[in-house]
Amino acid sequence: MRPPIYVRPLSEAERQQVEAGLRSAQAFTLRRSQIVLASARGEPVLQIARELGCGDQTVRNAIHAFNEQGVAALRPGSTRPHTLHTVVTPERAERLRALLHQSPRTFGQPTSVWTLDRAAQVSFEQGLLPDRVSGETIRLALKRLGVGWKRAKRWITSPDPAYARKKAHATA
């Protein structure tokens, strides 16, 4: 059985800030303030969780956060993940770039224009990626390479030997 945990004794300034949190428009700040004050009154974790309709681990997390950070624990932190698990490693991203320099028809596609979803599908079918991914994953991988997706669509070239001359004439 876990030993009971409580918040550390509150200073007068901390108590005022926590009580001000009870009037906050942010639900996170309100809930954390309620947990801290209830714990300061000596209420056990399970009772606080029951009263507030949240999990007991949520209450424990709030108490630990307040004991470590003080009133800073009343403000929501970043929701961004601590680590980024990328399926498209830098080596695979370079192979993806090379794949996009070829026509989709080379890979049995019905059109000569790449889309992000089509690039994801062909990347999986060619064994470039171990799992099926979304077009957004492909877009982010290209972004890490410094490639904007609009630029990627212009990579396709014609097998016509006079293509460069014709393109220069058409875009001039």
DRENTITI-791976 format. One line per 2 residues: number of its first residue (from 1); their letters; for each residue x, y, z negated of N, C-alpha, C. Coordinates in nm, 4 decimals. Layout:
BEGIN
NUM	A	X/Y/Z/X/Y/Z/X/Y/Z; ...;
***
This chain:
BEGIN
1	MR	0.0834/-0.1172/0.0000/0.0000/0.0000/0.0000/0.0888/0.1247/0.0000; 0.0488/0.2227/0.0802/0.1265/0.3458/0.0885/0.1067/0.4301/-0.0374;
3	PP	0.2133/0.4941/-0.0815/0.1943/0.5846/-0.1952/0.1148/0.7065/-0.1484; 0.0340/0.7645/-0.2366/-0.0454/0.8808/-0.1944/0.0463/0.9981/-0.1609;
5	IY	0.0078/1.0724/-0.0578/0.0857/1.1910/-0.0220/-0.0023/1.3141/-0.0354; 0.0620/1.4221/-0.0731/-0.0060/1.5496/-0.0890/0.0848/1.6577/-0.0339;
7	VR	0.0264/1.7730/-0.0038/0.1102/1.8848/0.0399/0.1896/1.9354/-0.0797; 0.3018/1.9971/-0.0497/0.3824/2.0565/-0.1562/0.3057/2.1748/-0.2156;
9	PL	0.3453/2.2208/-0.3320/0.2758/2.3371/-0.3899/0.2845/2.4575/-0.2955; 0.1722/2.5275/-0.2803/0.1655/2.6411/-0.1891/0.2053/2.7697/-0.2605;
11	SE	0.2833/2.8523/-0.1914/0.3113/2.9861/-0.2439/0.1860/3.0707/-0.2210; 0.1801/3.1858/-0.2837/0.0620/3.2717/-0.2695/0.0464/3.3184/-0.1245;
13	AE	0.1580/3.3504/-0.0586/0.1527/3.3959/0.0808/0.1041/3.2829/0.1720; 0.1531/3.1618/0.1458/0.1101/3.0466/0.2259/-0.0389/3.0198/0.2049;
15	RQ	-0.0833/3.0290/0.0811/-0.2246/3.0037/0.0519/-0.3129/3.1044/0.1263; -0.2710/3.2298/0.1317/-0.3483/3.3315/0.2029/-0.3543/3.3005/0.3525;
17	QV	-0.2414/3.2579/0.4090/-0.2400/3.2251/0.5522/-0.3249/3.1019/0.5822; -0.3197/3.0036/0.4936/-0.3994/2.8825/0.5140/-0.5484/2.9161/0.5022;
19	EA	-0.5842/2.9991/0.4064/-0.7243/3.0391/0.3917/-0.7696/3.1232/0.5104; -0.6806/3.2041/0.5667/-0.7138/3.2807/0.6871/-0.7378/3.1853/0.8041;
21	GL	-0.6693/3.0706/0.8040/-0.6892/2.9703/0.9078/-0.8288/2.9113/0.9078; -0.8974/2.9200/0.7949/-1.0353/2.8710/0.7874/-1.1302/2.9550/0.8722;
23	RS	-1.0886/3.0772/0.9058/-1.1716/3.1660/0.9879/-1.1229/3.1693/1.1334; -1.0336/3.0799/1.1679/-0.9772/3.0782/1.3025/-1.0778/3.0265/1.4044;
25	AQ	-1.0667/3.0785/1.5258/-1.1515/3.0309/1.6351/-1.0968/2.9011/1.6940; -0.9708/2.8719/1.6671/-0.9103/2.7486/1.7191/-0.9441/2.6312/1.6267;
27	AF	-0.9979/2.5273/1.6860/-1.0375/2.4100/1.6076/-0.9168/2.3452/1.5408; -0.8028/2.3440/1.6092/-0.6829/2.2813/1.5539/-0.6417/2.3510/1.4240;
29	TL	-0.6358/2.4838/1.4283/-0.5944/2.5616/1.3111/-0.6945/2.5439/1.1971; -0.8227/2.5457/1.2294/-0.9264/2.5264/1.1285/-0.9109/2.3907/1.0607;
31	RR	-0.8977/2.2852/1.1405/-0.8870/2.1494/1.0849/-0.7622/2.1357/0.9980; -0.6488/2.1854/1.0476/-0.5252/2.1758/0.9690/-0.5380/2.2530/0.8384;
33	SQ	-0.5995/2.3700/0.8422/-0.6182/2.4502/0.7206/-0.7060/2.3755/0.6205; -0.8127/2.3136/0.6684/-0.9001/2.2359/0.5803/-0.8237/2.1203/0.5151;
35	IV	-0.7409/2.0532/0.5935/-0.6649/1.9391/0.5413/-0.5662/1.9857/0.4351; -0.4940/2.0935/0.4633/-0.3926/2.1423/0.3694/-0.4576/2.1866/0.2382;
37	LA	-0.5666/2.2607/0.2465/-0.6320/2.3065/0.1236/-0.6903/2.1899/0.0435; -0.7494/2.0934/0.1124/-0.8047/1.9773/0.0407/-0.6930/1.8989/-0.0282;
39	SA	-0.5809/1.8841/0.0397/-0.4687/1.8123/-0.0199/-0.4111/1.8912/-0.1373; -0.4084/2.0233/-0.1252/-0.3582/2.1064/-0.2350/-0.4486/2.0960/-0.3576;
41	RG	-0.5777/2.0691/-0.3357/-0.6714/2.0490/-0.4484/-0.6534/1.9115/-0.5118; -0.5741/1.8246/-0.4491/-0.5478/1.6927/-0.5059/-0.6344/1.5825/-0.4495;
43	EP	-0.7057/1.6095/-0.3405/-0.7896/1.5060/-0.2806/-0.7018/1.4051/-0.2062; -0.7340/1.2761/-0.2160/-0.6550/1.1743/-0.1453/-0.6820/1.1762/0.0061;
45	VL	-0.5916/1.1187/0.0803/-0.5966/1.1199/0.2266/-0.7274/1.0610/0.2797; -0.7672/0.9451/0.2300/-0.8881/0.8804/0.2817/-1.0136/0.9641/0.2564;
47	QI	-1.0198/1.0304/0.1427/-1.1356/1.1152/0.1130/-1.1389/1.2360/0.2072; -1.0221/1.2958/0.2334/-1.0160/1.4100/0.3257/-1.0603/1.3667/0.4648;
49	AR	-1.0111/1.2519/0.5082/-1.0456/1.2008/0.6412/-1.1961/1.1776/0.6526; -1.2571/1.1199/0.5495/-1.4019/1.0945/0.5508/-1.4795/1.2259/0.5557;
51	EL	-1.4395/1.3224/0.4742/-1.5108/1.4509/0.4687/-1.5030/1.5268/0.6012; -1.3872/1.5208/0.6659/-1.3674/1.5979/0.7887/-1.4008/1.5192/0.9153;
53	GC	-1.4267/1.3905/0.8995/-1.4627/1.3093/1.0157/-1.3458/1.2867/1.1105; -1.2278/1.2673/1.0548/-1.1110/1.2399/1.1384/-1.0396/1.1167/1.0838;
55	GD	-0.9361/1.0759/1.1527/-0.8623/0.9581/1.1106/-0.7691/0.9887/0.9945; -0.7418/0.8863/0.9142/-0.6518/0.9080/0.8003/-0.5092/0.9399/0.8463;
57	QT	-0.4689/0.8858/0.9615/-0.3348/0.9163/1.0111/-0.3262/1.0620/1.0555; -0.4359/1.1178/1.1037/-0.4397/1.2599/1.1394/-0.4135/1.3443/1.0152;
59	VR	-0.4737/1.3067/0.9050/-0.4538/1.3800/0.7790/-0.3089/1.3666/0.7340; -0.2548/1.2462/0.7409/-0.1147/1.2263/0.7013/-0.0203/1.3087/0.7885;
61	NA	-0.0468/1.3090/0.9196/0.0375/1.3875/1.0108/0.0333/1.5356/0.9753; -0.0851/1.5860/0.9432/-0.0993/1.7280/0.9079/-0.0241/1.7592/0.7783;
63	IH	-0.0330/1.6712/0.6813/0.0355/1.6931/0.5535/0.1863/1.6902/0.5737; 0.2359/1.5916/0.6456/0.3797/1.5843/0.6724/0.4278/1.7075/0.7493;
65	AF	0.3500/1.7489/0.8482/0.3883/1.8659/0.9279/0.3939/1.9907/0.8406; 0.2951/2.0079/0.7527/0.2953/2.1257/0.6661/0.4130/2.1211/0.5692;
67	NE	0.4417/2.0049/0.5139/0.5538/1.9933/0.4200/0.6871/2.0256/0.4877; 0.6986/1.9956/0.6157/0.8242/2.0208/0.6882/0.8300/2.1618/0.7467;
69	QG	0.7198/2.2096/0.8034/0.7222/2.3342/0.8799/0.6553/2.4512/0.8095; 0.5803/2.4272/0.7060/0.5080/2.5355/0.6407/0.3880/2.5768/0.7241;
71	VA	0.3560/2.7066/0.7228/0.2366/2.7542/0.7917/0.2488/2.7429/0.9438; 0.3684/2.7224/0.9962/0.3842/2.7022/1.1410/0.3100/2.5766/1.1861;
73	AL	0.2876/2.4838/1.0945/0.2168/2.3596/1.1288/0.0678/2.3840/1.1529; 0.0198/2.5031/1.1230/-0.1218/2.5338/1.1451/-0.1495/2.5721/1.2900;
75	RP	-0.0455/2.6042/1.3653/-0.0621/2.6421/1.5060/-0.0364/2.5199/1.5943; -0.1157/2.5050/1.6999/-0.0936/2.3898/1.7887/0.0395/2.4024/1.8611;
77	GS	0.1073/2.2914/1.8748/0.2334/2.2882/1.9479/0.2089/2.2555/2.0944; 0.3149/2.2334/2.1640/0.3057/2.1998/2.3049/0.2496/2.0584/2.3207;
79	TR	0.1692/2.0397/2.4243/0.1160/1.9067/2.4539/0.1980/1.8389/2.5624; 0.3039/1.9042/2.6041/0.3890/1.8486/2.7086/0.4624/1.7267/2.6547;
81	PH	0.4734/1.6201/2.7329/0.5421/1.5005/2.6843/0.6890/1.5289/2.6556; 0.7428/1.4589/2.5573/0.8829/1.4770/2.5207/0.9760/1.4206/2.6271;
83	TL	0.9335/1.3154/2.6928/1.0149/1.2555/2.7975/0.9315/1.2410/2.9232; 0.9993/1.2434/3.0337/0.9324/1.2295/3.1621/0.9745/1.0954/3.2218;
85	HT	0.8797/1.0052/3.2358/0.9079/0.8741/3.2916/0.8805/0.8805/3.4413; 0.9861/0.8897/3.5182/0.9681/0.9026/3.6622/0.9922/0.7698/3.7316;
87	VV	0.9014/0.7360/3.8169/0.9162/0.6156/3.8990/1.0116/0.6467/4.0127; 1.0076/0.7714/4.0591/1.0904/0.8124/4.1715/1.2214/0.8672/4.1156;
89	TP	1.3214/0.7800/4.1077/1.4535/0.8200/4.0595/1.5203/0.9074/4.1653; 1.6299/0.9761/4.1312/1.6979/1.0589/4.2316/1.7401/0.9800/4.3563;
91	ER	1.7847/0.8564/4.3377/1.8228/0.7740/4.4543/1.7009/0.7441/4.5408; 1.5903/0.7084/4.4768/1.4674/0.6794/4.5519/1.4140/0.8057/4.6195;
93	AE	1.4323/0.9202/4.5546/1.3861/1.0457/4.6140/1.4628/1.0753/4.7433; 1.5915/1.0481/4.7438/1.6706/1.0689/4.8668/1.6235/0.9733/4.9762;
95	RL	1.5937/0.8491/4.9385/1.5416/0.7535/5.0365/1.4041/0.7980/5.0864; 1.3252/0.8591/4.9985/1.1949/0.9118/5.0375/1.2121/1.0249/5.1381;
97	RA	1.3112/1.1116/5.1136/1.3376/1.2207/5.2066/1.3718/1.1645/5.3447; 1.4555/1.0611/5.3474/1.4926/0.9987/5.4752/1.3705/0.9366/5.5424;
99	LL	1.2827/0.8772/5.4627/1.1609/0.8170/5.5171/1.0733/0.9232/5.5830; 1.0632/1.0399/5.5215/0.9772/1.1455/5.5738/1.0342/1.2121/5.6990;
101	HQ	1.1614/1.1874/5.7274/1.2205/1.2407/5.8505/1.1835/1.1538/5.9704; 1.1152/1.0448/5.9467/1.0727/0.9562/6.0544/0.9225/0.9734/6.0764;
103	SP	0.8785/0.9327/6.1911/0.7362/0.9406/6.2220/0.6606/0.8318/6.1457; 0.5420/0.8631/6.0948/0.4614/0.7607/6.0283/0.4262/0.6449/6.1223;
105	RT	0.4228/0.6718/6.2514/0.3917/0.5646/6.3474/0.4972/0.4550/6.3455; 0.6184/0.4899/6.3080/0.7256/0.3910/6.2954/0.6879/0.2829/6.1949;
107	FG	0.6051/0.3192/6.0990/0.5660/0.2274/5.9932/0.4241/0.1744/6.0130; 0.3738/0.1848/6.1344/0.2432/0.1290/6.1673/0.1259/0.2158/6.1277;
109	QP	0.1477/0.3430/6.1038/0.0392/0.4325/6.0663/-0.0306/0.4844/6.1923; -0.1579/0.5160/6.1834/-0.2347/0.5548/6.3021/-0.2121/0.7002/6.3466;
111	TS	-0.1346/0.7762/6.2727/-0.1148/0.9173/6.3055/0.0327/0.9533/6.2948; 0.0702/1.0663/6.3502/0.2106/1.1066/6.3454/0.2349/1.2141/6.2405;
113	VW	0.1373/1.2377/6.1544/0.1508/1.3403/6.0517/0.1519/1.2751/5.9136; 0.2519/1.3133/5.8326/0.2593/1.2621/5.6965/0.1609/1.3363/5.6067;
115	TL	0.0990/1.2626/5.5186/0.0260/1.3215/5.4063/0.0930/1.2675/5.2815; 0.0685/1.3278/5.1685/0.1303/1.2800/5.0448/0.0841/1.1381/5.0127;
117	DR	-0.0455/1.1123/5.0308/-0.0966/0.9775/5.0018/-0.0389/0.8744/5.0990; -0.0246/0.9129/5.2253/0.0321/0.8213/5.3239/0.1797/0.7937/5.2903;
119	AA	0.2513/0.8962/5.2481/0.3923/0.8773/5.2087/0.4015/0.7843/5.0879; 0.3090/0.7980/4.9937/0.3085/0.7099/4.8766/0.2810/0.5656/4.9175;
121	QV	0.1849/0.5460/5.0069/0.1488/0.4116/5.0515/0.2662/0.3471/5.1258; 0.3257/0.4189/5.2203/0.4360/0.3635/5.2994/0.5572/0.3384/5.2104;
123	SF	0.5827/0.4257/5.1144/0.6958/0.4071/5.0227/0.6818/0.2759/4.9463; 0.5606/0.2446/4.9037/0.5382/0.1187/4.8328/0.5518/-0.0004/4.9277;
125	EQ	0.4907/0.0114/5.0453/0.4944/-0.0998/5.1411/0.6366/-0.1305/5.1876; 0.7219/-0.0291/5.1981/0.8593/-0.0477/5.2428/0.9526/-0.0891/5.1287;
127	GL	0.9006/-0.0989/5.0066/0.9812/-0.1411/4.8932/1.0639/-0.0280/4.8339; 1.0375/0.0937/4.8762/1.1110/0.2084/4.8232/1.0728/0.2337/4.6775;
129	LP	0.9453/0.2105/4.6452/0.8954/0.2283/4.5089/0.8419/0.0953/4.4571; 0.8648/0.0640/4.3302/0.8211/-0.0644/4.2752/0.6702/-0.0729/4.2517;
131	DR	0.6049/0.0415/4.2351/0.4615/0.0446/4.2056/0.3921/0.1423/4.2996; 0.2614/0.1231/4.3139/0.1836/0.2210/4.3897/0.1775/0.3494/4.3074;
133	VS	0.1954/0.4626/4.3745/0.1909/0.5919/4.3071/0.0932/0.6827/4.3806; 0.0640/0.7953/4.3210/-0.0270/0.8912/4.3833/0.0508/0.9876/4.4713;
135	GE	-0.0216/1.0598/4.5518/0.0402/1.1626/4.6339/0.1037/1.2704/4.5482; 0.0452/1.2961/4.4324/0.1008/1.3972/4.3411/0.2392/1.3558/4.2919;
137	TI	0.2593/1.2269/4.2685/0.3904/1.1783/4.2272/0.4926/1.2046/4.3368; 0.4532/1.1835/4.4608/0.5422/1.2099/4.5741/0.5725/1.3595/4.5831;
139	RL	0.4699/1.4418/4.5642/0.4900/1.5870/4.5699/0.5888/1.6335/4.4635; 0.5755/1.5793/4.3415/0.6664/1.6175/4.2336/0.8084/1.5696/4.2606;
141	AL	0.8219/1.4515/4.3192/0.9558/1.4006/4.3529/1.0214/1.4907/4.4567; 0.9452/1.5325/4.5563/0.9992/1.6225/4.6581/1.0329/1.7589/4.5977;
143	KR	0.9515/1.8017/4.5048/0.9771/1.9303/4.4391/1.1084/1.9257/4.3623; 1.1366/1.8109/4.2958/1.2638/1.7968/4.2240/1.3822/1.8012/4.3204;
145	LG	1.3593/1.7632/4.4458/1.4650/1.7713/4.5473/1.4777/1.9129/4.6038; 1.3869/2.0003/4.5647/1.3881/2.1357/4.6174/1.3183/2.1465/4.7512;
147	VG	1.2316/2.0511/4.7810/1.1614/2.0476/4.9088/1.0157/2.0835/4.8845; 0.9680/2.1875/4.9531/0.8262/2.2212/4.9479/0.7524/2.1307/5.0446;
149	WK	0.6330/2.0882/5.0099/0.5628/1.9919/5.0952/0.5324/2.0486/5.2322; 0.5049/2.1755/5.2441/0.4764/2.2324/5.3755/0.5962/2.2156/5.4679;
151	RA	0.7152/2.2258/5.4103/0.8360/2.2085/5.4898/0.8497/2.0635/5.5357; 0.8092/1.9715/5.4538/0.8251/1.8306/5.4876/0.7448/1.7940/5.6122;
153	KR	0.6286/1.8546/5.6312/0.5448/1.8205/5.7455/0.6079/1.8658/5.8777; 0.6980/1.9638/5.8728/0.7611/2.0137/5.9947/0.8868/1.9357/6.0320;
155	WI	0.9201/1.8338/5.9565/1.0416/1.7580/5.9833/1.0314/1.6716/6.1076; 0.9127/1.6297/6.1426/0.8955/1.5335/6.2501/0.9403/1.5959/6.3818;
157	TS	1.0215/1.5238/6.4530/1.0691/1.5717/6.5824/1.0249/1.4753/6.6910; 1.0210/1.5259/6.8109/0.9780/1.4466/6.9252/1.0974/1.3733/6.9847;
159	PD	1.0753/1.2571/7.0430/1.1849/1.1884/7.1120/1.2204/1.2560/7.2450; 1.1438/1.3556/7.2858/1.1680/1.4276/7.4108/1.3045/1.4965/7.4033;
161	PA	1.3952/1.4714/7.5004/1.5272/1.5335/7.4969/1.5204/1.6865/7.5049; 1.4154/1.7407/7.5605/1.4028/1.8858/7.5726/1.3189/1.9452/7.4590;
163	YA	1.2956/1.8672/7.3530/1.2100/1.9109/7.2438/1.2605/2.0401/7.1785; 1.3904/2.0476/7.1480/1.4452/2.1648/7.0801/1.4231/2.2903/7.1640;
165	RK	1.4485/2.2809/7.2953/1.4311/2.3962/7.3828/1.2832/2.4368/7.3869; 1.1931/2.3396/7.4016/1.0508/2.3698/7.4086/0.9996/2.4303/7.2778;
167	KA	1.0472/2.3747/7.1651/1.0030/2.4255/7.0359/1.0523/2.5676/7.0138; 1.1777/2.5928/7.0519/1.2317/2.7287/7.0365/1.1525/2.8268/7.1214;
169	HA	1.1158/2.7856/7.2425/1.0382/2.8715/7.3303/0.8978/2.8955/7.2736; 0.8377/2.7913/7.2133/0.7015/2.8024/7.1615/0.6949/2.8840/7.0340;
171	TA	0.7985/2.8787/6.9525/0.7948/2.9484/6.8233/0.8614/3.0842/6.8298; 0.9209/3.1208/6.9415/0.9908/3.2508/6.9513/0.8960/3.3662/6.9646;
***
